């Protein structure tokens, strides 16, 4: 069940503060002093990482990351076993699933924060999570686990609180975004801010710039899939029905085919605008784009130098959002500090969201890492992947090549 922690005044990295930071969170299992696992959600995820104790909550949200978004990974007898670990997942500041963010009510004005909410960073997420864990009576963390920007969040724990965490699992993540992804995120944000219904971010009450947000989400979905997966899933097939009224149609649309890939993107846009806030999308993508592990340090190695635990990097060959090469560079930075590190490469054509869509590919390595750390056979001996510490497979580095 989602709970809410009121954590008092919070100053963000930008220097602005709010009177009361509220974090929506869920906790599973029993805390025993040394068994806490913090799970960091991806860009549009929520605190509801699993169905533990709440059967049926995933219904209608299987593709949305809104509910039970990692139900195959977190729970009794699952890779992150809630009978062994005290698992906490918090919705990050700036989001729209119960934590303080643009659509939340400012207690000082009684109105939504809107564009007055302070800019947020991944570092702010980490500091907020640390405060939540203190609120829950958790001092040290057995492991921090995250995928995508949640993996960046996990890396930030190794950098910011190296003495408080023993193991870091960064899945489909990197130390920073490359220019191609920065460019695509910028276009997505401009789709939102160009929508007349955005109104400078102060569109509450109401749904706001649904067309712009829908376009931004469509661009995101293209980023999450690989060329191979798109070809297999859609090809050039026609959808077999007329286009919905998701977006205005051009005059030639009735003559040309409405294709499966368009239908898929329109469906994703329709679903997304029903559940997510446009301002939050702006805030969270900005935080992701801004993140640089080496910020404030001379290098990634320097940023991780104080971490004295163990690290697991897990990447997917079909992921061009956060590539295998980027994950290997993170693993190498850990190794240069003397950290026991495994880089587990999964051969998959699915694309970036494989860690959500193919949870079975990470089950064995993650379970082994949490239980035994980095040791021979503990994270690499599976039928679907190999641990490639010194060499790794080429990936689709560009969707457009």
C-alpha positions in Angstrom: 0.0 0.0 0.0 1.3 3.5 -0.9 2.2 5.6 2.2 3.2 9.2 2.4 6.1 10.6 4.5 6.2 14.3 5.4 9.9 15.1 5.6 9.8 18.9 6.3 11.6 21.7 4.6 13.8 20.5 1.7 16.4 22.6 -0.2 17.0 21.5 -3.8 20.3 21.7 -5.6 19.2 24.8 -7.4 19.0 26.6 -4.1 15.2 26.8 -3.9 13.3 25.1 -1.2 9.8 23.9 -0.3 8.1 24.0 3.1 7.4 20.3 3.3 8.7 17.5 1.1 6.2 14.7 0.8 7.4 11.4 -0.6 5.0 8.6 -1.7 6.6 5.3 -1.0 5.9 1.6 -0.5 7.7 -0.8 1.7 7.6 -4.6 1.7 9.0 -7.2 4.1 10.5 -6.7 7.6 13.5 -4.6 8.4 16.2 -6.5 10.3 18.9 -3.9 10.5 21.0 -5.0 7.5 18.6 -6.2 4.8 17.2 -3.0 3.3 17.1 -2.8 -0.5 16.2 0.5 -2.1 14.6 0.2 -5.6 14.8 3.3 -7.8 12.2 3.6 -10.5 12.6 4.7 -14.1 11.5 8.0 -15.6 7.7 7.6 -15.4 7.5 4.9 -12.7 5.7 5.0 -9.3 6.4 3.8 -5.8 4.2 0.8 -6.5 7.0 -1.5 -7.7 5.1 -4.8 -6.9 1.8 -6.4 -6.0 3.0 -7.6 -2.6 0.0 -7.6 -0.3 -2.3 -5.9 -3.0 -3.3 -8.5 -5.6 -4.8 -7.2 -8.8 -3.3 -3.7 -8.7 -1.5 -4.2 -11.9 -4.6 -4.6 -14.0 -4.8 -2.0 -16.8 -1.3 -0.7 -16.2 0.9 -3.4 -17.6 2.7 -1.1 -20.0 2.5 2.1 -17.9 5.0 1.8 -15.0 2.2 3.2 -12.9 1.4 0.1 -10.9 3.4 -3.1 -10.1 5.9 -2.1 -12.7 8.5 -4.7 -11.6 6.1 -7.3 -10.2 8.1 -10.2 -11.7 11.3 -9.0 -9.9 10.1 -7.9 -6.4 8.1 -10.2 -4.1 8.2 -13.4 -2.1 10.6 -15.9 -3.7 11.4 -13.4 -6.5 14.9 -12.0 -7.3 14.4 -9.2 -4.8 12.8 -11.5 -2.2 10.6 -9.6 0.2 10.8 -12.5 2.6 14.5 -11.8 2.9 14.8 -8.1 2.3 13.1 -5.0 3.5 12.3 -3.3 0.1 11.6 0.4 -0.3 10.6 2.2 -3.4 9.8 6.0 -3.3 8.3 8.1 -6.0 10.9 10.8 -6.8 10.4 14.6 -6.2 9.1 16.2 -9.3 6.9 13.3 -10.3 3.1 13.1 -10.2 2.4 9.9 -8.3 2.0 11.3 -4.8 5.4 12.9 -4.1 5.9 16.6 -4.1 6.0 17.9 -7.7 4.4 20.4 -10.0 0.8 19.0 -9.8 1.0 18.7 -6.0 -0.5 21.3 -3.7 1.8 23.9 -2.2 0.9 24.0 1.5 1.9 27.7 1.6 -0.6 28.7 -1.2 -3.2 26.0 -1.2 -2.8 25.8 -5.1 -0.7 23.4 -7.3 3.0 24.3 -7.5 2.9 24.3 -11.3 6.0 25.9 -12.8 6.9 27.4 -9.4 8.1 24.0 -8.2 11.9 24.1 -8.0 14.0 22.4 -10.7 15.0 18.9 -9.5 18.1 16.8 -10.1 19.0 13.2 -9.7 21.0 14.2 -6.7 17.9 15.7 -5.1 16.2 12.3 -5.6 19.1 10.6 -3.8 19.1 13.1 -0.9 15.3 12.8 -0.6 15.5 9.0 -0.5 18.2 9.1 2.2 15.9 11.3 4.3 13.0 8.9 3.8 15.2 6.0 4.9 16.2 7.9 8.0 12.5 8.6 8.6 11.9 4.8 8.4 14.8 4.1 10.8 17.1 2.7 8.2 20.7 3.6 8.6 22.7 1.5 6.1 21.4 -0.1 2.9 22.3 -3.6 1.7 21.7 -2.6 -1.9 20.4 0.1 -4.2 18.9 -1.2 -7.4 17.6 0.8 -10.4 17.0 0.7 -14.1 17.4 3.4 -16.7 17.5 6.8 -14.9 16.8 4.7 -11.8 20.2 3.2 -12.5 21.7 6.7 -12.6 20.0 7.2 -9.2 21.7 4.1 -7.9 25.1 5.2 -9.1 24.5 8.5 -7.4 24.1 6.6 -4.1 27.6 5.2 -4.6 28.9 8.7 -5.2 26.9 10.6 -2.6 26.5 8.1 0.3 29.3 5.6 -0.3 29.4 4.7 3.4 25.7 3.9 3.6 25.3 1.3 0.8 27.1 -2.1 0.3 25.9 -3.0 -3.2 24.9 -1.1 -6.3 23.0 -2.6 -9.2 22.8 -0.2 -12.2 20.6 -1.8 -14.9 20.4 -0.4 -18.5 22.0 2.7 -17.2 25.0 5.0 -17.8 27.1 7.7 -16.2 25.4 10.3 -18.4 23.3 10.7 -21.6 24.9 11.0 -25.0 24.2 13.9 -27.3 21.7 11.9 -29.4 19.5 11.2 -26.5 19.9 14.7 -25.2 18.7 16.0 -28.6 15.7 13.7 -28.7 14.7 14.6 -25.1 14.9 18.3 -26.1 12.6 17.8 -29.0 10.1 15.9 -26.7 10.1 18.8 -24.2 9.5 21.3 -27.0 6.5 19.3 -28.2 5.0 20.0 -24.7 6.0 23.6 -24.4 4.8 24.4 -27.9 1.3 23.1 -27.1 -0.9 26.2 -26.5 -2.5 24.3 -23.6 0.7 24.2 -21.7 0.1 27.9 -20.7 3.6 28.3 -19.3 3.2 25.4 -16.9 0.2 26.8 -15.1 -2.6 24.8 -16.7 -4.2 23.4 -13.5 -6.9 22.4 -13.0 -7.3 20.5 -16.3 -5.3 18.1 -18.4 -3.0 20.6 -20.0 -1.0 20.0 -23.1 -2.2 16.5 -24.0 -1.1 16.7 -27.6 2.4 17.8 -26.7 2.7 15.3 -24.0 1.4 12.5 -26.3 4.0 13.4 -28.9 6.8 13.5 -26.3 5.8 10.0 -25.1 5.7 8.7 -28.7 9.2 9.9 -29.2 10.2 8.2 -26.0 8.8 4.9 -27.1 10.8 5.1 -30.3 13.9 5.6 -28.1 13.1 2.6 -26.0 12.8 0.1 -28.9 15.6 -1.2 -31.1 15.5 -1.3 -34.9 15.3 -5.1 -34.8 12.4 -5.1 -32.3 10.5 -2.5 -34.3 10.9 -4.5 -37.5 9.8 -7.7 -35.9 6.9 -6.1 -34.0 5.5 -3.8 -36.7 7.3 -4.1 -40.0 5.5 -2.0 -42.6 2.1 -3.6 -41.9 -1.1 -1.7 -42.1 -3.0 -1.4 -38.9 -6.3 -2.6 -40.5 -8.4 0.2 -39.1 -8.7 3.9 -39.5 -6.5 6.2 -37.6 -8.0 7.4 -34.3 -8.5 11.1 -33.5 -5.3 11.2 -31.4 -3.8 14.0 -33.4 -5.0 16.2 -36.3 -4.8 14.4 -39.7 -3.2 15.8 -42.8 -5.2 15.9 -46.1 -3.3 12.9 -47.6 -3.9 10.6 -44.6 -7.0 9.0 -46.1 -5.1 8.0 -49.2 -2.0 6.5 -47.5 -1.8 3.5 -45.1 -2.2 3.9 -41.4 0.5 1.5 -40.2 0.9 -0.8 -37.2 3.7 1.3 -35.8 1.6 4.5 -36.0 -1.3 2.7 -34.2 1.1 1.5 -31.5 2.4 5.0 -30.9 -1.1 6.5 -30.9 -2.2 4.0 -28.3 0.8 4.7 -26.1 0.1 8.4 -26.3 -3.6 8.0 -25.4 -2.7 5.8 -22.4 0.1 8.1 -21.2 -1.7 11.4 -21.2 -4.4 9.8 -19.0 -2.0 9.0 -16.2 1.0 11.4 -16.4 1.5 15.1 -15.9 3.2 17.2 -18.6 5.1 19.4 -16.2 6.4 16.3 -14.4 7.6 15.0 -17.7 9.5 18.2 -18.3 11.1 18.1 -14.8 12.1 14.5 -14.8 13.6 14.5 -18.3 15.6 17.6 -17.3 16.9 15.8 -14.3 17.9 12.8 -16.4 19.6 14.9 -19.0 21.5 17.0 -16.4 23.0 14.0 -14.6 26.7 13.5 -14.9 28.4 11.0 -12.5 31.6 13.0 -12.7 30.0 16.3 -11.8 32.0 17.9 -9.0 34.9 15.4 -9.5 37.7 15.0 -12.0 36.4 11.8 -13.5 33.9 8.9 -12.9 36.7 7.0 -11.1 37.2 9.9 -8.8 33.4 10.2 -8.1 33.3 6.5 -7.1 36.6 6.4 -5.2 35.0 6.4 -1.7 32.6 3.6 -2.5 33.8 0.4 -0.7 31.1 -2.1 -1.7 30.4 -4.2 -4.8 28.8 -3.3 -8.1 26.7 -5.0 -10.8 26.2 -3.3 -14.2 23.7 -5.0 -16.4 23.1 -4.0 -20.0 21.3 -5.1 -23.2 22.8 -5.5 -26.6 19.8 -4.0 -28.4 19.7 -0.9 -26.1 20.8 2.3 -27.9 19.5 4.6 -25.2 22.0 3.4 -22.7 24.4 1.2 -24.6 26.5 -1.7 -23.6 29.6 0.4 -24.1 28.3 3.0 -21.7 27.6 0.4 -19.1 31.1 -1.1 -19.6 32.6 2.3 -19.0 30.8 2.5 -15.6 32.0 -1.0 -14.7 35.5 0.0 -15.6 35.3 3.1 -13.4 34.2 0.9 -10.5 37.1 -1.6 -11.2 39.7 1.2 -11.2 38.7 2.0 -7.7 39.3 -1.6 -6.6 35.5 -2.3 -6.4 34.5 -5.9 -7.0 32.4 -5.5 -10.2 30.5 -7.6 -12.7 29.2 -6.4 -16.0 26.5 -8.7 -17.2 25.5 -8.3 -20.8 22.2 -9.7 -22.0 21.8 -10.6 -25.7 18.5 -9.1 -26.5 16.9 -7.3 -29.5 14.1 -5.8 -27.4 15.7 -2.4 -26.8 16.1 -0.2 -23.7 13.0 -1.3 -21.9 14.0 -4.9 -21.9 14.7 -4.7 -18.2 10.9 -4.1 -17.8 9.6 -6.2 -20.7 12.0 -9.2 -20.2 12.5 -9.4 -16.4 13.5 -13.0 -16.7 16.8 -11.9 -18.3 18.0 -10.2 -15.1 16.4 -12.6 -12.5 19.4 -14.9 -12.0 22.2 -12.3 -12.0 20.3 -9.9 -9.7 19.3 -12.6 -7.3 22.9 -13.9 -7.1 24.4 -10.4 -6.7 22.1 -9.5 -3.8 22.7 -12.9 -2.1 26.4 -13.5 -2.7 27.9 -10.4 -4.3 30.4 -10.6 -7.1 32.0 -14.1 -7.2 32.6 -16.8 -9.8 29.3 -18.0 -11.1 27.2 -15.8 -8.9 25.9 -13.4 -11.5 27.0 -14.8 -14.9 26.0 -18.4 -15.4 22.6 -18.2 -17.2 21.4 -19.4 -20.5 20.4 -16.0 -21.8 23.4 -13.9 -21.0 27.1 -13.8 -20.3 29.3 -11.8 -18.0 31.6 -9.9 -20.3 34.1 -8.1 -18.1 36.7 -7.4 -20.7 34.7 -7.7 -24.0 31.2 -7.1 -25.0 28.9 -7.2 -28.0 28.3 -4.4 -30.4 25.0 -2.6 -30.2 22.6 -0.5 -32.3 24.3 2.8 -31.6 21.8 4.8 -33.6 18.2 4.2 -34.6 18.8 6.1 -37.8 21.8 4.3 -39.1 
